[in-house]
């Protein structure tokens, strides 16, 4: 079913994909700060760039005059990114002042987001923080001396827990405490960790172990065993085509329909799948990324790693 987005969220999204004047999809040329958060491999990522009017004496007085983004996500990712850029430009903030913009501010600007889409606002705030750190390094600003915890600005280094989204243990621990996340489902909803293959849920050092260490021992919820998909060589062409159609119907189409789009399979020829996006997805500036990082990667993971998706 379609997500229950606010009118403001949908308007920001429609304006952005139509590339209307005043929208911010794209990249600042020769940016003074740039940062990324998210995972291209799973279709959710945001690149954030900004340009400042430099103060000739004190870099702390630099003002952000242009902010832009490139995101490879859904309606809420695009709308959240638009909201972030507007909040920054409307307030004419310094990069350090921009750090006060949190994911809750983005959600409020959008008049709310569905709980399952809150991770998009987190993604925007984290990409902004990474860009500010980059600006500080370029301008020689010692962020560590500004009373701001650097670990809450930079993408935390350490052991990767969620390989699908490349999220590390220090980062997950920080967000669990910051957002008061109590279950694996809440973690996946807020920051996407564990939201794809689920192998990091209950393994040693996984999400449940992190939750137990922070909040105390909890009884893990039993999860059904993952479905074993037969190897490509074990399928006839007919079986392969039916498996591709099944995965499209169960894993890809519902996600696209939820964003006002759809997908049509035109032809399946050996390992090549010819298809086209429909609805809002067809007009979205990120359509190519959606086809690659949502459709193709899902088929590679669930059907066969040699599948190639060709957009018509």
C-alpha positions in Angstrom: 0.0 0.0 0.0 1.0 3.6 -0.4 2.7 5.4 2.4 0.7 8.1 4.2 2.8 11.2 3.4 1.8 14.7 4.3 0.8 17.1 1.5 4.0 19.1 2.2 6.2 16.0 1.7 4.5 15.2 -1.6 4.8 18.7 -2.8 8.5 18.9 -2.1 9.0 15.6 -3.8 7.1 16.5 -6.9 8.8 19.9 -7.2 12.2 18.2 -6.9 11.7 15.5 -9.5 10.3 18.1 -11.8 13.5 20.2 -11.3 11.4 23.3 -10.5 13.2 26.6 -9.7 14.2 26.8 -6.1 14.7 23.0 -5.6 18.1 21.6 -4.7 18.6 18.2 -6.4 22.2 18.1 -7.8 25.7 18.9 -6.7 27.4 22.2 -5.8 30.3 22.8 -8.1 33.6 23.1 -6.2 31.9 22.7 -2.8 33.4 24.0 0.5 31.9 20.9 2.3 30.7 17.5 1.1 29.6 14.4 2.9 27.8 11.1 2.3 25.6 8.9 4.4 23.9 5.6 3.5 24.5 2.7 1.2 24.4 2.8 -2.6 24.3 -1.0 -2.6 20.9 -1.0 -0.9 19.5 2.0 -2.7 19.5 4.4 0.2 22.2 7.0 0.1 22.6 10.8 0.2 25.5 13.0 -1.0 25.3 16.5 0.5 27.4 19.5 -0.7 27.4 23.2 0.3 29.1 26.4 -0.6 29.9 29.2 1.9 30.4 32.9 1.7 33.8 33.0 3.3 34.7 35.4 6.1 38.1 37.0 5.3 39.2 36.8 8.9 37.2 34.2 10.9 36.1 30.9 9.2 33.6 30.4 12.0 31.7 33.3 10.5 31.4 31.6 7.1 27.8 31.5 5.9 26.2 28.7 3.9 24.8 30.3 0.7 24.0 27.2 -1.3 23.2 23.6 -0.4 22.4 20.7 -2.7 22.0 17.0 -2.6 22.0 13.8 -4.6 20.0 11.0 -3.1 19.3 7.5 -4.4 16.3 6.7 -2.4 12.5 7.1 -2.3 9.9 9.9 -1.9 10.8 10.5 1.7 14.6 10.6 1.0 14.1 13.3 -1.7 11.6 15.3 0.4 13.9 15.0 3.5 16.8 16.3 1.5 14.8 19.2 0.1 13.7 20.1 3.6 17.2 20.0 4.9 18.5 22.4 2.2 15.6 24.8 2.8 16.1 24.8 6.5 19.8 25.7 6.0 19.2 28.4 3.4 16.2 30.0 5.1 18.1 30.4 8.3 21.4 31.6 6.6 23.4 29.6 9.1 27.1 29.0 9.6 28.3 25.4 9.1 28.6 25.1 12.9 25.1 26.4 13.4 23.8 24.0 10.8 24.8 21.2 13.1 21.9 22.1 15.4 19.5 20.9 12.6 18.5 17.4 13.7 16.4 14.7 12.1 13.5 15.8 14.2 13.6 19.2 12.7 13.5 17.7 9.2 10.5 15.6 10.2 8.7 18.6 11.7 9.4 20.6 8.5 7.7 17.8 6.5 4.7 17.8 8.8 5.7 14.3 9.8 6.9 11.1 8.2 5.6 7.5 8.4 7.6 5.6 11.2 9.0 3.3 8.6 10.6 6.2 6.8 12.2 8.0 9.7 15.6 6.7 8.6 15.5 9.2 5.7 15.6 12.2 8.0 18.4 10.5 9.9 20.3 10.0 6.7 20.0 13.8 5.8 21.2 14.9 9.3 24.2 12.5 9.1 25.2 13.6 5.6 25.1 17.2 6.7 27.3 16.4 9.7 29.8 14.7 7.5 29.9 17.7 5.2 30.5 20.1 8.0 33.4 18.0 9.2 34.8 18.2 5.7 34.4 22.0 5.7 36.1 22.3 9.0 39.1 20.3 7.8 39.4 22.4 4.7 39.2 25.7 6.7 41.4 24.6 9.5 38.6 24.8 12.1 39.3 22.5 15.1 35.8 21.1 15.7 37.0 19.1 18.7 37.6 22.4 20.5 34.2 23.8 19.9 32.4 21.8 22.6 31.1 19.3 20.0 31.7 15.6 20.2 33.6 14.7 17.0 32.3 11.1 17.3 28.8 12.5 16.8 29.8 14.2 13.6 32.1 11.8 11.7 31.1 8.4 10.4 32.3 6.3 13.3 35.1 3.9 12.4 35.2 0.4 13.7 33.9 -3.1 13.2 31.2 -3.3 10.5 28.0 -4.9 11.9 25.6 -4.4 9.1 27.4 -5.1 5.9 24.4 -4.4 3.6 24.4 -0.7 4.8 28.1 -0.6 5.9 27.1 0.5 9.4 29.7 0.2 12.2 29.3 -0.8 15.8 30.3 2.6 17.2 27.8 4.3 14.9 25.0 1.9 15.8 25.7 2.2 19.5 25.6 5.9 19.3 22.3 6.0 17.5 20.7 3.4 19.8 21.4 5.6 22.7 20.6 8.9 21.0 17.3 7.7 19.6 16.4 5.3 22.5 16.1 2.3 20.2 15.0 -0.8 22.1 14.5 -3.5 19.5 16.0 -4.7 16.2 12.9 -3.5 14.4 13.3 0.0 15.8 17.0 0.0 14.8 16.1 -1.0 11.2 13.3 1.6 11.0 15.5 4.4 12.3 18.9 3.8 10.7 18.3 0.8 8.3 20.8 -1.5 10.1 19.6 -5.0 9.7 16.9 -4.0 7.3 18.1 -6.1 4.3 19.6 -9.6 4.7 19.0 -9.8 8.5 22.2 -11.8 9.0 23.4 -9.2 11.6 20.3 -9.6 13.8 21.3 -12.4 16.2 24.8 -13.4 15.2 27.7 -12.9 17.7 28.3 -9.2 18.0 25.1 -8.4 16.1 22.3 -6.0 16.8 20.7 -8.1 19.6 24.1 -8.3 21.4 24.5 -4.5 21.1 21.0 -4.0 22.5 21.7 -6.4 25.4 24.9 -4.7 26.2 23.3 -1.2 26.3 19.9 -1.9 27.8 20.4 -5.3 29.5 19.7 -8.9 28.5 16.6 -9.3 26.4 15.0 -12.5 25.0 15.6 -12.5 21.2 12.6 -13.0 18.9 12.8 -16.2 16.9 13.0 -15.5 13.2 12.0 -17.9 10.4 15.0 -19.4 8.6 16.0 -17.6 5.4 14.6 -19.1 2.2 17.3 -20.9 0.3 17.2 -19.9 -3.4 18.5 -22.6 -5.7 21.6 -21.8 -7.8 21.1 -20.4 -11.3 22.5 -23.5 -12.9 19.7 -25.6 -11.3 17.0 -23.6 -13.1 15.5 -24.0 -16.5 14.9 -20.7 -18.4 11.2 -21.0 -17.5 12.0 -21.5 -13.8 14.4 -18.5 -13.8 11.8 -16.3 -15.4 9.2 -17.3 -12.8 11.7 -16.7 -10.0 12.5 -13.2 -11.3 8.8 -12.4 -11.5 8.2 -13.7 -8.0 11.0 -11.5 -6.5 9.8 -8.5 -8.5 6.3 -9.0 -7.2 7.2 -9.6 -3.5 10.4 -7.5 -2.9 10.5 -4.8 -5.6 7.0 -3.8 -6.7 5.6 -3.2 -3.2 8.4 -0.8 -2.5 7.9 1.1 -5.7 4.1 1.2 -5.3 4.6 2.6 -1.8 6.3 5.6 -3.5 3.6 6.0 -6.2 5.5 4.1 -8.9 5.6 0.6 -10.3 7.7 -1.6 -12.7 6.9 -3.5 -15.9 8.9 -6.5 -17.1 9.2 -6.2 -20.9 11.3 -9.3 -21.6 13.6 -11.8 -19.8 16.4 -13.0 -22.1 18.9 -15.4 -20.5 20.4 -13.4 -17.6 19.1 -10.0 -18.9 15.9 -8.5 -17.6 14.4 -5.7 -19.7 12.0 -3.5 -17.8 10.8 0.0 -17.3 9.6 2.1 -14.3 6.1 3.5 -14.2 4.3 6.3 -12.3 6.4 8.7 -10.2 9.4 6.4 -10.4 9.6 7.0 -14.2 9.9 10.7 -13.8 12.2 10.7 -10.8 15.8 12.1 -11.4 17.0 9.0 -9.5 15.3 6.5 -11.8 18.6 5.1 -13.1 19.8 4.6 -9.5 16.5 3.0 -8.5 16.8 0.5 -11.4 20.3 -0.4 -10.5 20.4 -0.2 -6.7 16.9 -1.4 -6.0 15.8 -3.6 -8.8 19.0 -5.1 -10.1 20.7 -5.5 -6.7 17.6 -7.2 -5.3 17.5 -9.7 -8.2 21.2 -10.3 -7.8 20.9 -11.0 -4.1 17.7 -13.1 -4.2 17.9 -14.8 -7.6 21.3 -14.9 -9.3 24.4 -12.6 -9.0 24.9 -12.5 -12.8 21.5 -11.0 -13.6 21.7 -7.7 -15.5 18.7 -5.3 -15.5 18.3 -3.1 -18.6 16.1 0.0 -18.4 13.9 0.7 -21.4 
